Amino acid sequence: MAKLLIIEDEPRMVGGLRDNFEYEGYEVITAEDGSEGLKRALSEVPDLILLDVMLPKISGLDVCLDLKAKRPSVPIIMLTARCQVSDRVVGLELGADDYVTKPFSISELSARVKALLRRVRSDPKHTRTDGSLCQPKSDPNIPTARAKTKPFLNRSRSFRSLIGSRIDRFDLSAGRNNIRVPRESNGLDSLFAQTPPLIETDDGTLIGQQLGHYRILSRIGRGGMGVVYMALDERLHRRVALKKLNMQSLASKTPRNLLLEEARNASFLNHPSICTIYDIAEVGNEVYMVMELVDGQPLSRLIGKSGLPAKDVVHYGIQIADALVHAHAYGVIHRDLKSLNIIIRRDGLVKVLEFGLSARVGNDAIDAVTRSLCLQNDCCVVVGTIPYLAPEALKGQRPNARSDIWSFGVLLYELVTGQLPFQGETVFSLSAAILHQSPAPLPPRAPSKLRDVVERCLSKDANQRYQRFDEVAEQMRMIEQLA
C-alpha cells in the first residue's frame, strides 16, 4: 500500500483528497503548512507527495528545494491555483515531477499519481530525462525536456521572496487587465454533456435525480436566481449545494453568456470567507452550479430591528472586507453585496455568497424613470438589489470596485441600525433617495471611526469613497484595535 503525503493548507481540499485516496486504498498523511510538511516528509518517508505552492511558514517551492536536496528519490506533484507558465517552470526546475493547476479533476490527479508511482517503481533511480510526465496535457507551453531547460534560478535564495504573498501578486485596483481568463474544462464537463436533462417530479423538485456524479438529496430553498438543493458528491463523498439557475429571465443569449462567464471567473476565488464554487455545468437549456454547502444563518436574520453590537459589526465587517479584497484582486466584482447574501456559520466564520451571480432586475420590474436612466447608456438590465445599489449603478454605469464599497457602506449601516440607510415605498422614490438624499446619522453607540467609515463608503461621488477594499479592511482593523 503506497503512502501519500498531502501538504495543503485548504481544509476542504485536504478532506476531499484524503477521502478519495483512502477510498482507493492509499495510506494518507497530511500537513497544513510548509514547516510541518517538510518534517513529515523527512520522518514518514512517503512514496509520493502532493505539495501546494502557496503554504504558510515555508512556501511549497522552498519545501520542494529542501526535499530534493535531502530525499531526491521521493516524487512530488505540485498543486497551485495560479496559471502562470513561469511558476510551473520554476517548480520543474526545482525537481518536481508533475504540476497540476486548480481546479482539477480528481480522477485526472489520481491517474497522474498512479502513473508516477508506476514509473518510480520501474526506475529506482528515478531519472527524468524525457520529461514526459512533467508536461500537463492541457498546456503545450511547458518544456518537455528538463535536461534542455536552461537553469535560471539561484537555488540558495528563498523562493518566498521570488513569488511573494498571494495578495502581492495582484493589482488590488481590480483594473481591466486584472480579470482572469475563464478556466479550461476540468474533465467534468464531458460527463455533464452526456447527462440527459433533469425533469422535475410531481412536487416540482429534482430530489432523487442524478447530475453527473452528484445525487440530489433535498431542496434547501428558492430565490430570484434559482432553486438550491443539497446534493451528494459521490466521487469525493461530500455534501454540496447544487443551484439550478433561473435562466428563463435571461432569454437573450448575451446576458446568459455573461452570467456563465462571470460564474467561471468567480470559480477562481479561494478564500475562507467566500463560498467556493466547485463547478458549473450546462445540461440542455439548464445551467447548474455546484458550490460549497455552508451550515449557518443569513446575516439578515441575525441583525434584528435595532442592529447588532458594535463589536459584532466590526467582527463581521472585517471578514466581509477581506473577502472583497481577495475577490477584487482577481478582478471579480460582486455587484450584489447585501445581508441576505452573507451566511454566518455556527463557529462565527463569515461566508459571502453569489459572487458572479448578481440578481438581474429586468426592465419590466423598474419604473419609467429608472428604466430611462439605463437605456440612455444602452443597458438592458440593472444588476443588483436596488436598496444596496450605488448611485452610478442606478444611472446605468458599469459597476466597479467602488460600487461594491458603496454596498458595503449600506451593509454596515444596516448592521448598526437594523435599518437600510435609504427608504422608499416605490422603486422610483427609493432610487431618488439613493441619488439625492443623505442617510440619517448613525446612533451615538456606534464608534466614531465606524461612523467615518460608513460616511465615506456612502459618498455619492465615487471619487470621494475609498478607492480599494484593502483601505476599508485596514480601517476596520484599526477600529477593532481601538475597541
Secondary structure, DSSP 4 states (H G I P E B T S, - for coil): --EEEEE-S-HHHHHHHHHHHHHTT-EEEEESSHHHHHHHHHHH--SEEEEESS-SSS-HHHHHHHHHHH-TTS-EEEEES---HHHHHHHHHTT-SEEEESS--HHHHHHHHHHHHHHHHH-TT---SS-STTS-TT-TTS-S-GGGSPP---TTS-HHHHH--TGGGS-TT--GGGPPPPPPP-S-HHHHHTSPPP---TTS--TT-EETTEEEEEEEEEETTEEEEEEEETTTTEEEEEEEE--GGG-SHHHHHHHHHHHHHHTT---TTBPPEEEEEEETTEEEEEEE---EEEHHHHH-TT---HHHHHHHHHHHHHHHHHHHHTT---S---GGGEEEETTS-EEE--TT---EE-GGGS-HHHHHHHHTTT---EES-GGG--HHHHTTPPP-HHHHHHHHHHHHHHHHHSS-SS--SSHHHHHHHHHH--PPPPPTTS-HHHHHHHHHHT-SSGGGS-SSHHHHHHHHHHHHHH-
